[in-house]
Amino acid sequence: MAHRVLRLMILILAGLPWQAAQAGEVLDRLRATRTITLAYRETSMPFSYQWPGGEPVGYSLDICRQLVRAIEKHLGVSLTQRLVPVTSANRIEHLERGAADLECGSTTSNGERRQRVAFTIPTFIATTRLLVRADSGIREIWDTDGKTVVTTRGTTAAAMLRDFNENRLLGARALEAPDHAAAFARLAAGEADAFLMDDVLLASLRARAEAPERFVITGKTLSIEPLAIMLAKTDPAFKALIDAAVKQMIQSGEIGELYRRWFESPIPPDNLNLALPMHFLLKDSFRAPTDWLPN
């Protein structure tokens, strides 16, 4: 009995240094390296995007840059910001293996993903709908039975389409593209009949098309998607600092200013205005900001 107790005490004591190291390892590394890595998306306008010859920009990137300032203030050091591009398919892996500290894109916080990574308080709420050609005759998801629907690989929309086909007997032909721009290109070229994705991303792709009037966003809301900044799950101290910084941005009105800049004003490179007022669901969530979500 005494031998078993001794072994248990050794195991507990052996685990204490590891737990202590985990509690603040990201902040310790940032303090030591003076470098923070921000992952961004190349085609997720207006959240995070890049055009030829331009720097990555967007609503989520602006939020992340403000978060970096909060981290610098907490650590008392200046940080170099290193930017790395990610896709829908590899963004979670980048955080899990430490190749990025924050993902500044258009990622939905859901239960399945929160098993692997952490998310901040939501910074945007999107709804999932269809983008179709204006003359397609498609008005609802059920009109795509026997037709080709494109989504972006690794997104919640792709999982939703699989669910409709496998469990709700939709019968659409599913096509997955590597990014949002490629998915829209399939729709524009007639290789797909509909593009299933978050409405705000569909609106930005339509706005950039040569003939935006050729495309319409249609159908009932299929899901509500809370988008948030993504980070690794291993460091609760780092997450607590980031959540406090996001809450401060919400309460000070700073995040509202960023929203107006990216969703209600002309944005680069072509001065497009998405003219997308803040959804009442996002306004309500900002009244009592929390990272808790039901799914």
C-alpha positions in Angstrom: 0.0 0.0 0.0 2.8 2.4 1.0 4.6 1.6 -2.2 1.5 2.4 -4.3 1.1 5.7 -2.5 4.7 6.6 -3.1 4.4 5.9 -6.8 1.3 8.1 -7.0 3.1 10.9 -5.2 6.0 10.6 -7.7 3.6 10.8 -10.7 1.8 13.8 -9.3 5.1 15.7 -8.5 6.5 14.8 -11.9 3.5 16.3 -13.6 3.6 19.7 -11.8 6.5 21.2 -13.9 4.8 20.2 -17.1 1.5 21.7 -16.1 3.2 24.9 -15.0 5.0 25.1 -18.3 1.8 24.6 -20.3 0.0 27.3 -18.4 2.0 30.1 -20.0 4.1 28.6 -22.7 2.9 30.8 -25.5 3.4 34.0 -23.7 6.9 32.8 -22.5 7.8 32.0 -26.1 6.6 35.3 -27.4 8.6 37.1 -24.7 11.7 35.2 -25.6 11.4 35.3 -29.4 9.8 38.8 -29.8 7.9 37.3 -32.8 4.2 36.4 -33.2 2.8 34.5 -36.1 -0.5 35.4 -37.6 -2.2 33.1 -40.0 -4.3 34.7 -42.7 -6.5 33.7 -45.6 -5.8 34.9 -49.1 -9.3 35.0 -50.5 -11.7 35.5 -47.5 -12.7 39.1 -48.3 -13.3 41.2 -46.2 -12.1 39.2 -43.2 -8.6 38.4 -44.5 -7.4 38.6 -48.1 -4.6 39.6 -50.4 -4.4 40.9 -54.0 -1.4 40.7 -56.3 1.3 43.0 -55.1 -0.6 44.0 -52.0 -0.3 43.3 -48.3 -2.7 41.0 -46.5 -5.6 43.1 -45.1 -9.1 42.6 -43.6 -11.4 42.9 -40.6 -10.0 39.8 -38.9 -6.4 40.9 -39.5 -7.1 44.3 -38.0 -8.6 42.6 -34.9 -5.5 40.4 -34.6 -3.2 43.4 -34.9 -5.1 45.0 -32.0 -4.7 41.8 -30.1 -0.9 41.9 -30.7 -0.9 45.4 -29.1 -2.6 44.0 -26.0 -0.1 41.1 -25.8 2.8 43.6 -26.2 1.4 45.7 -23.4 1.0 42.7 -21.2 4.6 41.4 -21.9 6.2 44.8 -21.9 8.0 44.1 -25.2 7.5 44.9 -28.9 6.7 41.9 -31.2 7.5 41.4 -34.8 4.4 40.2 -36.7 5.1 37.3 -39.1 2.3 36.5 -41.5 1.7 33.0 -43.0 -1.1 32.1 -45.5 -3.4 29.2 -44.6 -6.4 27.5 -46.3 -9.6 26.0 -45.0 -8.0 22.6 -45.0 -4.8 23.3 -43.1 -5.6 26.2 -40.7 -6.4 24.1 -37.7 -3.2 22.0 -38.3 -1.1 25.2 -38.3 -2.3 26.0 -34.8 -2.0 22.5 -33.4 1.6 22.2 -34.5 2.6 25.7 -33.4 3.1 27.1 -36.9 0.8 30.0 -36.0 -0.3 31.8 -32.8 -3.6 33.3 -34.0 -5.7 32.5 -37.1 -7.1 35.7 -38.5 -9.6 34.5 -41.1 -13.2 33.6 -41.4 -13.5 30.5 -39.2 -16.6 29.3 -37.6 -16.4 28.3 -33.9 -18.3 25.0 -33.5 -18.2 22.1 -31.1 -16.3 19.8 -33.4 -13.5 22.3 -33.9 -13.4 23.2 -30.2 -12.3 19.7 -29.5 -9.0 20.5 -31.2 -8.5 24.3 -30.9 -9.8 27.3 -29.0 -11.7 30.4 -30.2 -12.2 33.9 -28.9 -15.4 35.6 -28.3 -17.2 35.7 -31.7 -16.3 38.8 -33.8 -18.9 38.2 -36.6 -22.1 36.2 -37.1 -22.8 34.9 -40.6 -25.6 32.8 -42.1 -25.1 30.0 -44.6 -27.0 30.5 -47.9 -26.6 29.8 -51.7 -25.0 31.9 -54.4 -26.4 31.0 -57.8 -26.6 32.4 -61.3 -29.6 34.7 -61.6 -31.1 32.6 -64.4 -30.5 29.3 -62.7 -34.1 28.9 -61.3 -32.6 27.8 -58.0 -34.2 29.4 -55.0 -33.7 26.9 -52.1 -31.3 24.1 -51.2 -33.8 21.5 -52.3 -33.8 22.9 -55.9 -30.2 21.6 -56.2 -31.3 18.0 -56.2 -29.5 16.4 -59.1 -27.4 19.5 -59.7 -23.8 20.4 -58.7 -23.1 22.4 -55.6 -19.6 23.6 -54.8 -18.3 24.4 -51.4 -14.8 25.2 -50.0 -12.8 22.3 -48.7 -12.6 22.1 -44.9 -15.5 24.5 -44.1 -18.7 24.0 -42.1 -20.6 24.5 -45.4 -18.8 21.4 -46.9 -19.9 19.4 -43.8 -23.4 20.7 -44.2 -23.7 19.7 -47.8 -22.5 16.1 -46.9 -25.2 16.0 -44.2 -27.9 17.1 -46.6 -26.8 14.4 -49.1 -26.2 11.6 -46.6 -29.0 12.2 -44.1 -31.6 14.3 -45.7 -31.7 12.6 -49.2 -30.8 15.8 -51.1 -29.1 14.1 -54.0 -26.9 17.0 -55.1 -23.5 16.4 -56.7 -20.9 17.8 -54.2 -17.8 19.6 -55.5 -15.1 20.9 -53.2 -12.7 23.7 -54.1 -9.4 24.6 -52.3 -10.5 28.1 -51.5 -13.4 30.6 -51.9 -12.1 32.2 -55.1 -11.7 28.8 -56.8 -15.2 27.8 -55.7 -16.7 31.0 -57.2 -14.7 30.4 -60.4 -16.4 27.0 -60.7 -19.8 28.6 -60.4 -19.0 31.4 -62.8 -17.7 28.9 -65.4 -20.8 26.8 -65.2 -19.0 23.9 -63.6 -21.3 24.2 -60.6 -25.0 25.3 -60.3 -24.7 26.7 -56.8 -22.1 27.8 -54.2 -22.9 27.0 -50.6 -21.1 29.3 -48.1 -21.4 32.1 -45.5 -23.5 34.9 -46.9 -20.9 37.6 -46.3 -18.2 35.7 -48.2 -20.7 35.2 -51.0 -21.5 38.9 -51.1 -17.8 39.8 -51.3 -17.1 37.4 -54.2 -20.2 38.6 -56.1 -19.2 42.2 -55.6 -15.8 41.5 -57.2 -17.3 39.7 -60.2 -17.1 41.3 -63.7 -20.9 41.3 -63.8 -22.3 41.1 -60.2 -25.8 41.2 -61.5 -25.4 37.7 -63.0 -25.4 36.2 -59.5 -27.9 36.3 -56.6 -27.7 35.1 -53.0 -30.8 33.0 -52.3 -32.5 30.5 -50.1 -33.5 30.5 -46.4 -30.8 30.7 -43.7 -29.4 27.2 -43.4 -27.3 27.8 -40.3 -26.0 30.6 -38.1 -22.2 30.7 -38.1 -20.3 32.6 -35.3 -16.9 33.5 -36.6 -14.0 34.1 -34.3 -10.2 34.3 -34.0 -8.8 30.9 -33.6 -5.9 29.9 -31.3 -4.2 26.8 -29.9 -6.0 25.0 -27.1 -2.9 24.3 -25.0 -2.5 27.6 -23.2 -5.4 28.9 -21.0 -3.4 31.9 -19.9 -2.9 33.1 -23.5 -6.6 32.6 -24.3 -7.6 34.5 -21.2 -5.5 37.5 -22.3 -6.9 37.3 -25.8 -10.5 37.1 -24.7 -10.0 40.1 -22.3 -8.6 42.1 -25.2 -11.5 41.2 -27.5 -14.0 42.1 -24.8 -12.3 45.5 -24.3 -12.5 46.1 -28.1 -16.2 45.4 -28.0 -16.9 47.5 -25.0 -14.9 50.5 -26.1 -16.6 50.5 -29.5 -13.4 49.9 -31.4 -14.6 46.7 -33.0 -17.7 48.6 -34.2 -15.4 51.1 -35.9 -13.6 48.2 -37.6 -16.9 46.7 -38.7 -18.0 49.9 -40.3 -14.6 50.2 -42.1 -14.8 46.7 -43.6 -18.5 46.1 -44.1 -20.1 49.5 -44.7 -17.3 51.5 -46.4 -15.3 51.2 -49.7 -12.4 48.7 -49.2 -9.3 48.0 -51.2 -8.2 47.3 -53.8 -11.2 48.4 -55.9 -13.2 50.5 -53.4 -16.0 48.0 -53.2 -18.6 48.6 -50.5 -20.4 45.5 -49.3 -23.0 47.7 -47.6 -23.7 45.1 -45.0 -25.1 46.6 -41.8 -24.3 44.7 -38.5 -26.7 41.8 -38.0 -29.0 42.1 -35.0 -27.5 38.7 -33.8 -24.0 40.2 -33.7 -25.3 43.4 -31.9 -27.0 41.2 -29.3 -23.9 39.1 -28.8 -21.8 42.2 -28.2 -24.1 43.3 -25.4 -22.9 40.3 -23.3 -19.7 39.0 -25.0 -18.8 35.4 -24.2 -16.9 32.6 -25.9 -19.6 30.1 -24.7 -21.6 28.7 -27.6 -24.3 26.0 -27.5 -22.8 23.8 -30.3 
